[in-house]
Amino acid sequence: MFKKGVQFKGLFIFVVLAMIACSNKINSQKIDRLESQRALLALNTYLNEVNLKLERTTLENESLISDIDKANQNASASAADAKKLSDQLSSDPGNQKLAKKASKAANKAARDAKKAGKLNVEFGDTTEMLKMYKEEIASTRDKLKDLKSKIEFMPNTNKSN
């Protein structure tokens, strides 16, 4: 009574349903877990990049400290030299040679002071960057912690169905 077309369609539907039942099911929970793990890896990568920037900036900051000390010493020595020559010039105002030396010493003191000032500004900038990197690391670690706990509470769907 059944026609061959209807029998074939029924058999085909039965085979398709059997294949679906036997195959591994990819459900939304598994996809959500994998996407969360991918996000976790991306956050870990970002955290590592920020940690590298922090370390590089820390090294730069430490280098600046020694440069600033040296520049401050040079500026102080140049200023003392300029003051000494200026005092000598005030006792002998007509001495052209001494006036030229005093002028050069004053210019050197100004250059050294300017260099020390620039280094201090750079030091302030790197200190701000260090603060910003530390805050970003703390924030990223909090996000990682939240994401890890989210993944832990997801049902484990690694087993075949």
GURO-677590 format. One record per atom (N, C-alpha, C): residue in one letter; x, z, y. Coordinates in steps of 0.1 Angstrom, whole numbers, plus 2048, in hexadecimal, padded with zeros to 3 digits. Each point is the difference from the previous one (the first is absolute). Layout:
GURO-677590
aXZY...
//
This chain:
GURO-677590
m8088007F4m7F880080Cm80880080Df80C8067FEf80980080Cf8077F3801k8017FC80Ck8077F3802k80F803800k8087F57FCk80E8027FFk80680480Eg7FC7FB80Bg80580480Dg7FE80E803v7F58067FDv7FD80E802v8098087F7q8027FC7F4q8088087F6q80F7FF805f8047F5805f80E7FF805f80280980Ck7F680080Ak80180880Ck80080F7FCg7F88047F6g80080E7FCg80D8047FAl8067F77F7l80C8027FAl80B80180Af8007F780Af80A80080Bf80080D808i7F4804803i7FE80D808i80580C7F8f7FD8007F3f80580B7F7f80F800800v8067F47FEv80F800800v80680580Dv7FA7FB80Bv80680480Dv7FE80F802l7F58067FCl7FE80E801l8098087F7a8037FB7F4a8098067F7a80E800806m8047F5806m80D7FF806m80280A80Ci7F5801807i80180980Ci80180F7FBa7F88037F6a80080D7FAa80E8047FAc8077F67FAc80D8037FAc80C7FF809s7FE7FA80Cs80B7FE809s80380D808n80C801805n80380C809n7F87FE80Dk7F980A803k7F880080Dk80980580Bi7FF7F880Bi80780580Ci7F4805809n7FF80D802n7F5805807n80580480Es7F7804809s80480380Ds80880C801q7FF80A7F7q80880C800q80F7FC7FEk8027F77F7k80E7FC7FDk8067F980Ci7F87F7806i8057F980Bi80280A80Cd7F7809802d80380A80Ad80C8087FEr8038047F4r80C8087FCr80C7F7803l8007F47FCl80C7F7802l8027FE80Fe7F57FE807e8027FE80Fe80580C806s7FC80C7FCs80580C805s80F8027FDq8047FC7F4q80E8017FCq8087F6808r7FB7F5803r8077F6808r80280680Ea7F5806806a80180680Da80A80B800l8018087F5l80A80B7FEl80E7FA801l8027F57F9l80D7FA800l8047FB80Ea7F67FA807a8037FB80Da80380C80Al7F980B7FFl80380B808l80E8067FDn8038007F3n80E8057FCn80B7F7806t7FD7F3800t80A7F7806t80180280Fy7F5802806y80080380Fy80780D803l7FE80A7F8l80680D801l80F7FE7FFn8057F97F6n80E7FD7FFn8067F980Ce7F97F7805e8057F980Ce80180980Cv7F6809802v80180980Bv80B80A7FEn8028057F3n80B8097FDn80E7F9803l8017F37FDl80C7F9804l80280080Fk7F67FD807k8017FF80Fk80480E805l7FA80B7FAl80380D804l80F8037FEe8057FD7F5e80E8027FDe80A7F8809r7FC7F4802r8087F8809r80080580Ft7F5804804t7FE80680Et80880E800t7FF8077F6t80780D7FFt80F7FE802l8067F67F8l80E7FD802l8037FB80Ee7F87F8805e8027FB80Ee80080B80An7F78097FEn7FE80C808n80D809800e8058027F4e80C8087FEe80C7F9807s8017F37FEs80A7F8807s7FF80180Fl7F4800805l7FE80180Fl80580E805i7FE80A7F8i80480D804i80F801803s8087FA7F7s80E800802s8047F780Cd7F97F5801d8027F780Cd7FD80680Di7F5808800i7FB80780Ci80B80B804d8058077F6d80A80A803d80C7FA806k8047F57FAk80C7F9806k7FE7FA80Ea7F47FA802a7FC7FB80Da7FF80B80Bn7FA80B7FCn7FF80C809n80E805804q8098017F6q80E804803q8077F6809n7FE7F47FEn8067F5808n7FB80180Ea7F2802801a7FA80080Ea80580D807s80180B7F9s80480C806s80F7FF805a8087FA7F8a80E7FE803a8027F780Cs7F87F5800s8007F680Bs7FB80780Da7F68087FFa7FB80680Ca80A80A805a8078077F8a80A80A804a80C7F9807d8047F57FAd80B7F7805d7FC7FB80Ea7F37FB801a7FC7FB80Da7FF80B80Bk7FC80C7FCk7FF80B809k80E804805k8098007F6k80E804804k8067F680Al7FE7F37FDl8057F6809l7F980080Es7F38037FFs7F880180Ds80580C808d80380B7FAd80680C807d80D7FD806q8097F87F9q80D7FD805q7FE7F680Cl7F67F77FEl7FE7F680Bl7FB80780Ds7F880B7FEs7FB80780Cs80B807808s80B8047F9s80B805807s80A7F6806d7FF7F37FBd8087F5805d7F77F4802p7F780080Ap7F67F5801p8067F2803g80C7FF804g8067F3804g8077F97F4n8018067F5n8087FB7F4n7F77F67F9q8047F3802q7F87F57FAq8018007F1k80C8027FBk8038007F2k7F780B7F9l80080C805l7F880B7FBl7F17FC801a7FC7FA80Ba7F27FC802a7FB7F67F5k8097F77FDk7FD7F67F5k7FF8077F3k8098097FDk7FF8087F3k7F38087FFa7FD80680Ba7F4809801a7F37F77FDs8007F4806s7F57F77FFs7FF7FB7F1k80B7FD7FAk8007FB7F2k7FB80C7F7a80580C803a7FC80B7F8a7F1803801a7FB7FF80Ca7F1802803a7F87F67F8n8057F3800n7F97F57F9n8008037F1k80B8047FBk8028037F2k7F680C7FCa80080A809a7F780C7FDa7F17FB800a7FD7F7809a7F27FB800a7FD7F87F3r8097F77FCr7FE7F97F4r7FF8097F3d80880A800d8008097F4d7F3808800a7FB80480Ca7F4808801a7F47F77FCk8017F3804k7F57F77FDk7FF7FD7F0k80C7FF7FAk8017FE7F2k7FA80C7F9a80480C804a7FB80D7FAa7F1800802g7FB7FC80Bg7F1800802g7F97F77F7k8067F47FEk7F97F67F7k8008067F2l80B8067FCl8018057F2l7F680C7FEn7FE80880Bn7F680A7FFn7F27FB7FFv7FD7F5807v7F37FA7FFv7FE7FA7F2e80A7FA7FBe8007FA7F2e7FE80B7F6f80780B802f7FE80C7F7f7F2805800g7FA80180Cg7F2804801g7F67F67F9d8037F3801d7F87F67F9d8018027F1t80C8027FBt8028017F1t7FA80D7FBt80080B809t7FA80C7FCt7F17FF7FFe7FA7F8809e7F27FD7FFe7FC7F87F4m8097F67FDm7FE7F87F4m8008097F3l80A809800l8018097F4l7F38087FFk7FB80580Bk7F3808800k7F57F77FBm7FF7F4805m7F57F77FBm8017FC7F1y80D7FE7FCy8017FD7F1y7FD80C7F8k80380C804k7FD80C7F8k7F08027FFe7FA7FD80Ce7F1801800e7FA7F57F7e8057F4800e7FB7F57F8e8028037F1i80C8067FDi8038047F2i7F680B7FBa7FD80A808a7F680A7FDa7F37FA7FEs7FC7F7809s7F27FA7FFs7FF7F77F3t80B7F97FDt8007F77F4t8008097F4r80780B7FFr8008087F5r7F28067FDd7F980480Bd7F28057FFd7F77F57FAk8027F3805k7F87F57FAk8037FE7F1l80D8017FDl8047FF7F2l7FA80B7F7k80080C805k7FA80B7F9k7F17FE7FDd7F97FB80Bd7F27FE7FEd7FD7F47F6l8087F6801l7FE7F57F7l8048037F2k80A8087FEk8048057F2k7F48087FAs7FB809808s7F58087FBs7F47F87FDk7FD7F5808k7F57F77FDk8027F97F3i80D7FC7FEi8037F87F3i7FE80A7F4e80580C802e7FF80A7F5e7F28037FCf7F77FF809f7F28037FDf7F87F47FCm8067F4800m7F97F47FBm8008017F1p7F57FB7FAp8018007F1p80A7F67FBn8078047F5n80A7F77FBn7FA7F57F7t8027F4804t7F97F57FAt80B7F77F9n80B8057FDn80B7F87FAn7FD7FD7F1k7F78077FAk7FD7FE7F2k7F77F47FEs8027F87F6s7F77F47FEs7F38047FBn7F67F9804n7F28037FDn7FC7F87F4
//
